[in-house]
Amino acid sequence: MQYENKKLLERYAYVYGWNADDEDSVCRQADSDYRKYEETQKVFLLSDILDGSLLKEIEENTNLFENLPHKKIPIYLYFSNNSIFNLFLHKVKIEPLLKNERVVFLIGERILGQYFEDMQTLIPKEVFGYHYQKVRNKLNEVIRIRNNRVAETIKEANDFYRENGHKVREHIISGTPRILLIKHRFSQVIRNHTRDCNDALKRLGYNTFVSEEKSDISRIYRIVDINKYKPDIIIDIDELRYSYRKQAPSEIIYVAWVQDDYPHIMNEEMAKRLGRNDYLMNHFISDNRLVNLGYSKDRILDATICANAEVYKPYNLTDDEKSMYQADICLLSHNADFDKFIEESVGWLSVDETVSEAVRQFLISYCKDFKQNGEASRQKEVFLNKMISYLEEVRQNAISRDVLENFVNEIHNGLHLRLYRQTLADWILGAGYTNVKLWGEEWTHLEKFKLYAMGEAENGETLSKILQSSKIVIGNNFFVTACARAWESMLSGTLYMSNDVPEKEDKANIRKIMTENENLVIFHDKTDLLNKIDFYLKHEDERRRIVEKGRKKALATTTSDATMKKVMEFVTKSMEEQRGAEDC
């Protein structure tokens, strides 16, 4: 077993201090202090543990942030010397521990200290196993070093901006600002947006830097990179200046791009804290919530999620690509299996089995009704009240409103997106269309759609070629109409047919940017969808007219370059107005 384990570790990233040739006698543990493992969701470290079944159980049962595949909680396995680690390799099959790439092997006290002095590492909150007090003491020593470093970094950054803060505005007005973008690793979409915006800013001639995690188990320590790069402007997606304890100095211009309505953003207290150097890019262009919460209207810029025109564009396709991707109708979605989603969701409820079964039956019945009449509750409160009424009718209401409200907050969007996408596919296939391609992993698991399921569509050039090869791309975002898929489709050169969302409920209304029947087509219900598909498949000239005008409008308004140009013009104008007001 040791041979196989060693071969695996030679290709594994998170192992530090190991000497494979060190075969000294194993030190005794009998006299060492020992702390038994207790279940915890905190970041923890296990010291000199050789029980493979325990380690496997811990790795399987601790939180992986499954809704954020690139955000992982590390598990630290510490071995006080190489002899114990090599004994571990003799006794334990390590392959199951490596599959999620979040177990970190640390061998030796020197390595233990060096590893955690890196500011991107997460310090363990709990220590279990042998010599735990000695390990805890070493970690406390590292924490003191890190805290001193943070204090020095904060002081250095504040001193710099106290002395040079007046230059920030002049750098922006003169077109020479230093711009730091925060690249969150936890969402591939946000990582791509940050990358695209950074590239766009460079094309516009700006000096940019990117702060990002080294790995999925790392975390950015913002103040460290702020002090390193000394930016004039910070651009951050879904995070505000005060989202973190070690915030940016007040002299820096902080631009937060609101792409999701998270509680820490939709917050009156947060709105009160932001100052005159805080700006918001607002994806929700038809929603007044930010202003209503108290965010300053003159520092909010409408800016929907954009697309990269350097990637999404018409390509010269090979014959194989044409054959593989060509379709009359294309529907792309990451998730489509609402039955599986229901089963998983009900499993989250810690309630009596009869109550959870009642919730399951409500969700199944609700989905069946939706498929029959196309009516659904986009508002969570309406959906919640329907669930409560159903549970009262079946006399299974022994569950608090707070618990149900939290449950609805977790499942509402995911359920409706999956349900709506399946319903659209049912309508299209039921109407007799056969040259249809359904892209997205979950379609391949649904028996009735397997004939049309193409698997996952790789973002970027491949996706653009898929879009380009489709005559019509069907929009399927149940909650907003202005979305990246719309611009990606238009830029790639296909007809984007957007679903309609009632104006009062559409937080990002595509009509504020694009003109219906000029740049895109919008369908309102099943009959309208099928009628418009029939028309535009039969009238190629009319379809091409809209495709060309849609691409032209998207190039001018919804690309990364256009969006970053708009942002910099917005901030520069504000700086000029501030200087003018002070001169008066």
C-alpha positions in Angstrom: 0.0 0.0 0.0 2.8 2.4 0.8 4.2 2.2 -2.8 0.7 3.2 -4.3 0.3 5.9 -1.7 3.7 7.4 -2.5 2.9 7.4 -6.2 -0.3 9.3 -5.6 1.4 11.9 -3.4 4.0 12.6 -6.1 1.1 14.1 -8.1 -0.8 15.7 -5.2 -0.4 19.5 -4.6 -1.0 19.7 -0.9 1.8 17.9 0.8 4.6 19.8 2.6 7.8 18.7 4.4 7.7 15.0 3.4 10.9 13.1 2.8 10.0 9.8 1.1 13.4 8.3 1.9 13.2 9.0 5.7 12.6 5.7 7.4 13.8 6.4 10.9 12.2 4.5 13.8 8.8 5.8 14.8 8.7 7.9 18.0 6.5 6.7 20.8 3.1 8.4 21.3 2.2 6.7 24.6 3.3 9.7 26.6 1.9 12.4 24.4 -1.2 14.3 25.2 -4.2 13.3 23.1 -7.5 15.0 22.3 -10.3 12.9 20.8 -11.9 14.2 17.6 -15.3 15.9 18.0 -17.6 16.7 15.1 -17.2 20.3 14.0 -17.8 22.4 10.9 -14.8 24.6 11.8 -11.5 24.4 10.1 -9.5 21.9 12.0 -6.2 20.0 12.2 -5.6 16.4 13.1 -2.2 15.5 14.6 -0.4 12.2 14.1 -3.7 10.3 13.5 -3.2 6.9 11.8 -6.8 5.7 11.8 -7.8 5.6 8.1 -11.5 4.9 8.7 -11.8 7.9 11.0 -10.1 10.2 8.4 -12.3 9.0 5.6 -15.4 9.5 7.7 -14.3 13.1 8.6 -13.5 13.9 5.0 -16.9 12.7 3.8 -19.0 14.4 6.5 -17.5 17.9 6.8 -18.8 20.9 4.9 -17.5 21.2 1.3 -19.6 24.3 0.4 -21.3 22.1 -2.3 -23.2 25.1 -3.8 -19.8 26.8 -4.4 -17.6 24.1 -6.0 -14.5 26.2 -5.9 -14.8 27.1 -2.2 -13.5 24.3 0.0 -12.8 24.0 3.7 -9.3 22.5 4.1 -8.6 19.5 6.5 -5.1 19.6 7.9 -3.3 16.3 8.6 -0.2 17.1 10.6 2.6 14.5 11.3 5.3 15.5 13.7 8.0 13.7 11.7 8.6 11.7 8.5 8.7 8.4 10.4 5.1 8.7 11.6 4.0 9.9 8.1 5.6 6.9 6.4 3.9 4.7 9.0 0.7 6.4 8.0 1.4 5.6 4.4 1.9 1.9 5.4 -1.4 1.7 7.2 -3.9 4.0 5.4 -5.2 3.9 1.8 -5.0 7.6 1.0 -6.8 7.7 -2.4 -10.3 8.5 -0.9 -8.7 11.4 1.1 -7.4 13.0 -2.1 -10.5 13.0 -4.3 -11.8 16.4 -3.2 -8.3 18.0 -3.1 -8.8 19.7 0.3 -6.7 17.5 2.6 -3.4 19.2 3.4 -0.5 17.0 4.6 2.0 18.9 6.8 5.1 17.0 8.0 7.3 18.5 10.8 7.0 21.5 13.1 9.1 23.7 10.8 6.7 23.1 7.9 3.7 23.6 10.2 4.9 27.1 11.0 6.0 28.0 7.5 2.7 26.9 5.9 0.4 28.9 8.2 2.6 32.1 7.9 1.2 32.4 4.4 -1.7 34.9 4.8 -3.9 33.0 2.3 -4.0 29.9 4.5 -6.9 29.3 6.9 -5.7 28.9 10.5 -7.3 25.8 12.2 -9.9 26.7 14.9 -9.6 23.2 16.5 -6.8 20.8 17.0 -7.3 17.0 17.6 -5.1 14.0 18.1 -1.6 13.5 19.7 0.6 16.4 20.9 -2.4 18.6 20.3 -1.3 21.2 23.0 2.1 21.5 21.4 0.6 22.0 18.0 -1.9 24.5 19.4 1.0 26.4 21.0 2.8 26.5 17.6 -0.3 27.8 15.9 -0.7 30.5 18.5 2.8 31.6 17.8 2.0 31.7 14.1 -1.2 33.7 14.8 0.8 36.3 16.7 3.2 36.6 13.8 0.3 37.0 11.4 -1.5 39.5 13.5 1.6 41.6 13.8 2.1 41.4 10.1 -1.5 42.5 9.5 -1.2 45.4 11.9 2.0 46.5 10.1 0.3 46.1 6.7 -2.7 48.1 7.8 -0.5 50.9 9.2 1.7 51.0 6.1 -1.3 51.1 3.8 -3.1 53.8 5.8 0.1 55.9 6.1 0.5 55.7 2.3 -3.0 56.8 1.5 -2.9 59.5 4.2 0.1 61.0 2.5 -0.9 60.2 -1.1 -4.7 60.0 -1.0 -5.0 63.4 -2.7 -3.3 61.9 -5.8 -6.0 59.2 -6.3 -8.5 61.6 -7.9 -5.8 63.2 -10.1 -4.6 59.8 -11.3 -8.2 59.0 -12.3 -8.9 62.3 -14.0 -5.6 62.1 -15.9 -6.4 58.5 -17.1 -3.5 56.9 -15.2 -5.2 55.1 -12.2 -3.8 51.8 -10.8 -6.8 49.4 -10.7 -7.0 46.3 -8.5 -9.6 43.7 -9.4 -10.7 41.1 -6.8 -11.0 37.7 -8.6 -13.1 35.4 -6.5 -12.1 31.7 -7.1 -15.4 30.3 -5.6 -17.5 31.0 -8.7 -16.3 30.1 -12.2 -18.7 32.7 -13.6 -17.4 35.5 -11.4 -13.8 34.5 -12.2 -14.5 34.7 -15.9 -16.2 38.1 -15.5 -13.2 39.4 -13.5 -10.8 38.0 -16.1 -12.7 39.6 -19.0 -13.0 43.0 -17.3 -9.3 43.0 -16.5 -8.5 42.2 -20.2 -10.9 44.9 -21.3 -9.3 47.5 -19.0 -5.9 46.6 -20.3 -7.1 47.1 -23.9 -8.4 50.5 -22.8 -4.9 51.3 -21.7 -5.2 51.0 -17.9 -2.7 49.7 -15.4 -4.4 46.7 -13.7 -3.6 44.1 -11.1 -5.6 41.0 -10.0 -5.9 39.7 -6.4 -6.9 36.0 -6.3 -6.7 32.9 -4.2 -3.8 30.5 -4.9 -6.1 27.5 -4.6 -9.7 26.4 -3.7 -8.7 26.0 -0.1 -7.1 29.5 0.1 -8.6 32.9 0.9 -7.7 36.4 -0.2 -6.5 38.7 2.5 -7.4 42.0 0.8 -5.3 44.4 2.8 -2.2 42.5 1.9 -2.7 43.0 -1.9 -4.0 46.6 -1.4 -0.7 47.4 0.4 1.3 45.6 -2.3 -0.3 47.2 -5.3 -1.4 50.6 -3.9 -4.4 50.9 -6.2 -6.4 54.0 -6.8 -9.5 52.0 -7.7 -10.7 48.6 -6.6 -13.3 46.6 -8.6 -15.0 43.8 -6.7 -18.0 41.6 -7.6 -20.8 41.2 -5.0 -18.6 42.6 -2.2 -18.6 46.1 -0.7 -15.7 48.0 1.0 -17.1 47.0 4.5 -17.9 43.4 3.6 -14.6 42.4 5.3 -13.1 43.3 8.6 -9.8 44.6 7.1 -11.4 47.0 4.7 -9.8 49.2 2.1 -8.6 52.7 3.2 -11.3 55.3 2.6 -9.2 57.2 0.0 -9.4 54.4 -2.5 -12.3 54.4 -5.0 -14.2 51.2 -4.3 -16.5 50.0 -7.2 -18.7 47.1 -6.1 -20.5 45.2 -9.0 -23.8 44.0 -7.6 -24.6 40.9 -9.6 -26.6 39.1 -6.9 -29.0 40.4 -4.3 -27.2 39.0 -1.2 -28.4 40.1 2.3 -25.1 41.9 3.1 -25.7 44.1 0.1 -29.5 44.6 0.4 -29.0 46.1 3.8 -29.9 49.6 5.1 -27.1 49.6 7.6 -24.5 48.8 4.9 -25.9 51.6 2.7 -25.4 54.1 5.6 -21.7 53.1 6.0 -20.6 53.8 2.5 -19.0 57.1 1.7 -18.4 59.3 -1.3 -15.7 57.1 -2.7 -18.0 54.1 -2.9 -19.7 53.3 -6.2 -22.0 50.5 -7.2 -22.4 48.9 -10.6 -25.9 47.6 -10.6 -26.9 44.5 -12.6 -30.5 44.9 -11.6 -31.1 47.8 -14.0 -34.9 47.8 -13.6 -34.9 47.5 -9.8 -35.0 50.5 -7.4 -34.1 48.5 -4.2 -30.6 49.9 -3.9 -31.8 53.5 -3.9 -34.7 52.6 -1.6 -32.3 51.1 0.9 -30.4 54.4 1.0 -27.5 53.9 -1.4 -26.6 57.2 -3.1 -28.3 57.4 -6.5 -25.5 59.5 -8.0 -23.0 56.7 -7.3 -25.0 53.9 -8.8 -24.3 52.9 -12.5 -26.6 50.6 -14.4 -24.3 47.7 -15.6 -25.7 44.3 -16.4 -23.5 41.3 -16.5 -21.6 41.6 -19.8 -19.9 39.3 -22.3 -16.5 39.1 -23.8 -16.6 40.1 -27.5 -13.0 38.7 -27.9 -14.4 35.2 -27.2 -18.1 35.4 -28.3 -18.0 36.1 -32.0 -18.6 34.4 -35.3 -15.9 31.7 -36.1 -14.9 29.9 -39.3 -16.3 26.5 -38.4 -14.9 23.2 -39.6 -17.3 20.7 -41.2 -17.1 18.5 -38.1 -18.0 21.5 -35.9 -20.9 22.4 -38.1 -22.2 18.8 -38.0 -21.7 18.6 -34.2 -23.3 21.9 -33.2 -25.9 22.8 -35.9 -29.5 23.0 -34.7 -32.7 24.8 -35.4 -33.3 25.3 -31.7 -30.8 25.4 -28.9 -31.5 25.5 -25.2 -28.6 25.9 -22.8 -28.9 25.5 -19.0 -26.7 24.3 -16.2 -29.6 22.6 -14.3 -32.7 21.0 -15.5 -33.6 18.1 -13.2 -36.3 19.4 -10.8 -37.3 15.9 -9.6 -33.8 15.3 -8.3 -33.7 18.8 -6.8 -36.9 18.2 -4.9 -35.6 15.0 -3.4 -32.3 16.6 -2.4 -34.1 19.7 -1.0 -36.5 17.8 1.2 -33.6 16.0 2.6 -32.3 19.3 4.0 -35.4 19.7 6.3 -34.8 18.4 9.8 -38.5 17.6 10.5 -40.7 14.6 11.1 -40.9 12.2 8.1 -44.6 12.8 7.7 -44.0 16.6 7.4 -41.2 16.2 5.0 -43.3 13.9 2.9 -46.1 16.5 2.8 -43.6 19.2 1.7 -42.4 16.8 -1.1 -46.0 16.2 -2.2 -46.6 20.0 -2.3 -43.6 20.5 -4.5 -44.5 17.7 -6.8 -48.1 19.0 -7.1 -46.9 22.6 -7.6 -44.6 21.5 -10.5 -47.3 19.4 -12.1 -49.7 22.5 -12.0 -47.0 24.7 -13.5 -46.4 22.3 -16.4 -50.2 22.2 -17.1 -51.0 25.9 -16.9 -47.6 27.7 -17.0 -48.3 29.8 -13.9 -45.8 30.0 -11.1 -44.9 32.3 -8.2 -41.8 34.4 -9.0 -42.2 36.0 -5.6 -41.0 33.9 -2.6 -43.7 35.2 -0.3 -46.4 34.0 -2.6 -44.8 30.6 -3.0 -44.3 30.3 0.8 -47.9 31.1 1.5 -49.0 28.4 -1.0 -46.8 25.9 0.8 -48.2 26.9 4.2 -51.8 26.6 3.0 -51.2 23.2 1.5 -49.6 21.9 4.8 -52.6 23.2 6.8 -55.0 21.5 4.4 -53.3 18.1 4.9 -52.8 18.8 8.6 -49.1 18.6 8.5 -48.3 22.1 9.8 -46.2 21.2 12.8 -43.3 23.3 11.4 -42.6 26.9 12.1 -43.0 29.7 9.5 -39.4 30.6 10.1 -38.1 27.2 9.2 -40.3 27.1 6.0 -39.2 30.6 5.1 -35.5 29.6 5.3 -36.3 26.5 3.3 -38.1 28.6 0.6 -35.2 31.0 0.5 -32.9 28.1 -0.2 -34.9 26.3 -2.9 -37.1 28.9 -4.6 -34.8 30.0 -7.4 -33.3 26.6 -8.0 -36.6 24.9 -8.3 -38.2 27.4 -10.6 -35.2 27.6 -13.0 -35.2 23.8 -13.4 -38.9 23.5 -13.7 -39.2 26.3 -16.3 -36.4 24.9 -18.4 -37.9 21.4 -18.5 -41.3 22.9 -19.4 -39.8 24.9 -22.3 -38.2 21.7 -23.6 -41.5 19.9 -23.3 -43.3 22.6 -25.3 -40.7 22.6 -28.1 -40.4 18.8 -28.4 -44.1 18.3 -28.0 -44.7 20.6 -31.0 -42.8 18.2 -33.2 -39.4 19.9 -33.5 -36.6 17.4 -33.8 -33.5 19.4 -34.8 -33.1 20.5 -31.2 -30.1 20.4 -29.0 -30.2 20.6 -25.2 -26.9 21.6 -23.7 -26.1 21.1 -20.0 -25.1 18.1 -17.9 -28.5 17.3 -16.2 -30.3 16.8 -19.5 -28.3 13.6 -20.0 -29.8 12.1 -16.9 -33.4 12.7 -17.9 -34.8 9.8 -19.9 -37.3 11.7 -22.0 -34.6 14.2 -23.2 -31.7 11.9 -23.8 -32.1 11.9 -27.5 -31.5 15.6 -27.6 -29.1 15.9 -24.7 -25.6 17.0 -25.7 -23.9 17.2 -22.3 -22.0 20.1 -20.8 -21.2 23.0 -23.1 -17.7 24.4 -22.4 -17.8 28.2 -21.8 -15.8 30.3 -24.2 -15.0 29.6 -27.8 -16.8 26.2 -27.8 -20.0 27.7 -26.5 -19.8 30.6 -29.0 -19.5 28.0 -31.8 -22.6 26.2 -30.4 -24.5 29.4 -30.3 -23.4 30.5 -33.8 -24.5 27.1 -35.2 -28.0 27.4 -33.8 -30.7 29.3 -35.7 -32.6 30.2 -32.5 -31.3 30.2 -28.9 -34.1 30.1 -26.3 -33.8 32.3 -23.3 -34.7 30.5 -20.1 -33.9 32.7 -17.1 -37.1 32.7 -15.2 -36.3 35.7 -13.0 -34.5 38.3 -15.2 -34.3 38.8 -19.0 -31.1 40.8 -19.2 -28.4 38.1 -18.8 -25.0 37.1 -20.1 -26.5 34.3 -22.3 -28.4 37.0 -24.3 -25.3 39.0 -25.1 -23.2 35.8 -25.8 -25.9 34.7 -28.3 -26.1 38.0 -30.0 -22.3 38.5 -30.2 -21.9 34.9 -31.6 -24.4 35.7 -34.4 -27.6 33.9 -33.6 -31.2 34.9 -33.0 -31.8 35.2 -29.2 -35.5 34.6 -28.3 -35.9 35.7 -24.7 -38.6 34.6 -22.4 -40.8 37.3 -21.0 -40.8 38.2 -17.3 -43.6 40.6 -16.1 -42.2 44.1 -15.9 -43.0 44.5 -12.2 -41.0 41.3 -11.4 -38.1 41.7 -13.9 -35.2 43.0 -11.9 -33.0 43.3 -15.0 -35.3 44.1 -17.9 -33.7 43.5 -21.3 -36.0 46.1 -22.9 -34.0 48.8 -21.1 -31.1 47.9 -23.4 -32.5 46.1 -26.5 -35.5 46.8 -28.7 -38.0 43.9 -29.2 -38.3 42.7 -32.8 -35.3 44.9 -33.6 -32.4 43.3 -31.7 -34.1 40.2 -30.3 -37.4 38.4 -30.1 -39.5 38.0 -26.9 -42.1 35.2 -26.3 -44.8 35.5 -23.7 -46.3 32.0 -23.3 -46.4 28.6 -24.9 -48.5 29.5 -27.9 -46.4 32.7 -28.6 -43.1 30.7 -28.3 -44.2 28.1 -30.8 -45.7 30.6 -33.2 -42.5 32.7 -33.2 -40.2 29.6 -33.6 -42.3 28.6 -36.6 -42.1 32.1 -38.1 -38.4 32.7 -37.7 -37.4 29.2 -38.9 -39.4 29.9 -42.1 -38.3 33.5 -42.7 -34.5 33.5 -42.8 -34.2 37.0 -44.1 -36.1 38.4 -41.1 -34.2 36.3 -38.7 -30.9 37.5 -40.2 -32.0 41.1 -40.0 -32.6 40.8 -36.2 -29.3 38.8 -35.7 -27.2 41.6 -37.4 -28.9 44.4 -35.5 -28.7 42.5 -32.2 -25.0 41.9 -32.6 -24.3 45.5 -33.5 -26.2 46.7 -30.4 -24.5 44.2 -28.2 -21.1 45.3 -29.4 -21.9 48.8 -28.5 -23.5 48.2 -25.1 -23.0 44.9 -23.4 -19.4 43.8 -23.9 -16.7 43.8 -21.3 -15.0 46.6 -23.1 -18.1 48.7 -23.4 -19.0 48.2 -19.7 -15.5 49.0 -18.4 -15.3 52.1 -20.6 -18.7 53.2 -19.2 -17.5 52.5 -15.6 -14.3 54.5 -16.0 -16.1 57.4 -17.6 -18.7 57.4 -14.8 -16.0 57.4 -12.0 -13.9 60.0 -13.9 -16.8 62.3 -14.3 -17.6 62.0 -10.6 -14.0 62.8 -9.7 -14.1 65.9 -11.9 -17.3 67.1 -10.3 -15.8 66.6 -6.8 -12.8 68.6 -7.8 -15.0 71.3 -9.3 -17.1 71.5 -6.2 -14.0 71.9 -4.0 -12.5 74.6 -6.3 -15.7 76.6 -5.8 
